Amino acid sequence: MSGSVISGWGSALPEKVVTNAEFEARLDTSDAWIVERTGIRERRFGGTTSSLAIEAGAAAIEKAGLEPGQIDLLVLSTTTPDKTVPATSSTVHAQLGCSGAAFDLNAACAGYVYALVTADAMLSAGPGFRRALVIGSDTLSTITDMEDRSTAVLFADGAGAVVLEHREEAEPLVLASDLGLDGSLLPILYCEHGGYMKMEGREVFRRAVRATVESADKVLRAAGVSPDEIALFVPHQANLRIIDAMVQRLGLAPERSAIVLDTTGNTSSASVPLALTAAADAGRLAPGDLILFSGFGAGMTWASAVVRWGA
């Protein structure tokens, strides 16, 4: 038997805190409306995708007790690369001092689960890779129209990362996964090159709940796991009402959800690892615990996975 374990984790948030009061002062909105509709009270703006990724990645490597040169695979999930070419992972790889391969992955807000599943599969495929750094980093404030009240209050910046290590004695990391896409829904959430995020909020809400519940239910059944066996539910941090609907429909224990969106907003690729690292830092996970990840995003993409915590 062989598999991978999560041996380190880290996060990064810009210093600038933007509260709902700042939007209330200049847009036709209110703190009460934002909190009721989204669950968000504040968010962070600043930094670049690479700088946040480097900070989170360095913290994860240190937590794992490794040197950067021992990382031989870097997967960076992002929708806001620093440049069109080259991949932002090349900057992160060089600045951290990693070895081996690196690439970017863009599956919108479902991207981190895509990246985690991809990295685990590459570690499991053979002796080519032994340790992977999986980072989610986005600076959505750079592609958000701050005069559009429907989107300005939602999106923010941040990064989160984990280190995966392949070990011969370990059980499989990913018990089951489901990655999907319905490209016909692209018009309900997108951003053109050089433009701002465009979103049909009600339709995104409806589709997101349906897609994520179906996807999460599918991986639970594939893994042979009941909702009661899930120690931690880590959803994409987009909207508290969506998370509450998922918890109710899946029969999960509400207190087992990892929630950070009230202080981070929607950070796209960073939202899942930010919630995971916060839960890990708070001591909410023990070796062998089962985690349910679920994300959705533009495309429309979705991704769910049941993962065994082994740190």
N, C-alpha and C positions, 0 to 999 in steps of 0.2 A: 504494500500500500504506500502511496505517496500523494502529496498534495501541497497546497500553499497555506501559509498563515499570514494574518495581518500582524506585523511585528512592530510597527511604528505609525504614528499619525501626527498631523500638525495642521494649523490653520493660519490664515492671515486676513486681517481686515484693515482698511484704511483708517487713519486717525479721525478724519472729518465725519462727525455724526450729524445727520440731517433728520430733524424731527418732523412730525406731522404739522406742528405749529408753523414751520417755515413755509409749507405749501398753503396752509390755511390763510396766511397773511397775504398771499398774492394770487391764489386761484379760487375758483368757486367751489370750495370743498371745506371740510371741517375734520378735526381730529376724530370726532365721534363717528362720522360717516366712514372714514378710512378704516378705523378699527373695526367697526361693525361689518363692513363689506370684505375686509381682507385679513384682519388680525395684526396688521403691521402698525407699529408705533414709532419706529425709527429705522434708519438704514445708514450705510456708510458709502461715501463717495471718495474716489481718489486712487492714485497709483496707476500702474499699467498692468496688463494681463501677465506679462513676464515677471515684473517685480513682485507681484503678489504670489505668483506661482513659485518663484525662487524662495521667498520667505516661508511659505507653507511646506515646500519640499524639503528645505533645510531642517525645519523643525521635525518633520517625520523621520528623516534619516538619523538625526540625533537621538530621537526617541527609540529607534530600533537598535541603537548602539553600533551603527555602521559608519564607515567612511564613504563619501560620495562616489569614489572610484569603484566601490563594490556594487553599485547599482549598474546593471548591464541592460536595462530596458526602462525607458521613460515614455509613458503615454500621457499626453496632455489633452484633456477634454476642454474645449473652448469654442465659443461662438464669436469672440471678439479678439482675433489674433492681432498682434502688434503690427504686423505687415502682411501684405498679400503673399509675398515670398521673401525669405524662406519661412518655414513653419516656426511658430513661436517656441516650440519645444527645443529647437536648435539653440536659441538664446539661453533657455533655462538649463539645458544640458551643459553648455559651455560654462555658464556662470557657477553652477553647482560643482562642476568637475566630475560628472558622471562618466561611465564608460559605455561601450556598446551602442545600442540603437535608440532612436527617439522619433516619435511622430505625433502630429496633432490628430485629434478626432473631433468631428463636429456632428453631434446628434442633438443639438439644442439642449433643452433642460433635462432630457433623458440621457444626455451624453455621459455623465459620470458612471451610471450603471453599465452602459455600453463599454466604457473604458475599463472598468473593473473586470467585467466578464472576459473582455478581449485579452487583457494582461494575464489573467489566470489561465486562460486557454494556451497562451504562448509559453508560459512557464511549465505547463503540464505536457506540452507537445514533445519535449525532448531535452537534451542537455544544452541546447543553445543559450538559454537564459535561466538564471538562478534567482535573481532579485529584481523586482520591478518597483518603480516609483510611479504611482498613479495619481495625477493631479487634476483637479477641476478648478479652473480659474476664469473669471469673467469680469469685465468692466462695462456693465450694461448702461451705466450712466452716460457713456460716450455715444450711445446709439438711441438715447431716449429724448424725446421732445419735452423739455421741462415746462412747456406752456400747455401741454395736453394733460388735463387732470386725470384722464382715464388710464394713462400709462406712467406719468411722472412719479406718482406715489408708490408704484410697484417695484420698479427695477433698481438694482444697486450693484455694488462691487465687492469682490472677496475671492478667497481661494481656500481650498482644503486639499489634503493629500494623505495617502497611506502608502506604506511600504509592504509589498508582498514578498515573502521568501519561500522558495520551494524546498520542502523537506521530505526526505524519504519516509519518515515515520508518521507524517501528518495525514489526517483524513482529508478528503476533498474539501476545498474552500467553498465552492459554489455547488450547492445540492441540486438546484434547478434554476433555469433562467428563461426569460421570454423577452425577445427584442422584436419590436414591430414598427410599422410605418404605414400611414394612409396618406399618400401624396396628394390625393384629391382635396384634402383639407388645408393645403398650403395657404389659400387666401385668407384664412381666419386668424393667422398669426405669422408675420413675416417682417423682414427688413431688407430693403434694397441697398445695394452698394452706395455708400455716401448718404443714406437716408436715415429715417427714424423708425422705430418699432411701430407696426400697425397691428391692431388687435380688435377682434370682435369678441368682447368680453363674455357675453352671455353664451355664445356658441362655444367658446373655448371651455368655459365652465362645464357645460353639458357634456361635451365630448370627452373632456379630461376625466370626469368622474366615471363615465362608462368604460373608457379604455383602460384606466388604471385598475378599476375593480376587476374587470375581466382578466387582465394580465396578472394581477396579484393572485387571484383565485386559481388561475392556471398553474402558477409555479408552486403554490401551496399543495395542490393536488399532485403535481409531478414529483415533488419532494417527499410526498407521503407525510405531510406535516399538517396538524390542525392549528387553527388560530391561537388556541390556548398555549401551544408550544413555542410561540414566537415571543422571545424575551424583549425585543426592541423592534419597533416599526419605524423605519427611516424613509419618509416620503420626500418628494421634491417640495421645497418650501416656497410655494407660489401663493396659496390662499388658504387660510385656516378653515373656511367653510368646505373647501374641496377635501381637505384632510379629514375633517369631521365626518363628511359623507362617506369617505372610503372606510374609515374605522367602523362606522355603524354597519355598513353593508357587508363588510368582510367578517364582522363578529370579533374584531380585535379589542383588547383591553385598552381603553383610551389612555390610561396612565402609562402605558408602555410606548407611547409615541414620542419620538424625538422632535422637538419643536424649537426652532431658533428664529423663525421668520419675523417674530415681533420686534427683534432688534437688528435683523440683517436685511429684511425685505427679500425680494426674489433675486438671487444671484446666479441664476441659471446653472451652469455646470458646477458651480461651487456650493450650491445649496445642500445637496445630499452629503458631501464630505464635511461641510461645516456642522451639520446636525449630528453626524456620526462622531466627529471629534469632540464636540461639546458633551455628548453622552458618555464617551469613553473617559474624558477628563473628570467627569462627575462620578466615576466609579459605577456606572449603571450596567457594565458588561463584565461577565466572568467567562473564563475559558469554557468552550463548548456551547455557549449560548447561541441561539439561532436568531438571525436578523432578517427581516423582510425589507428589502429595498424596493422602492417603486417611484418612477419618474415619468414625466410626460413633457412634451414641448412642441415647438414649431415643427411643421413638417407634414402631418402631425406624427411625431415619434412617441413611442412609449417603451418602457423597459422595466422589468421586475426581476428580482433574484432573491433566492433564499441562500444565505451565507452563514457559515459556521465561524463564530469568533474564536480565534486561537491565540491571541496575544497573551 
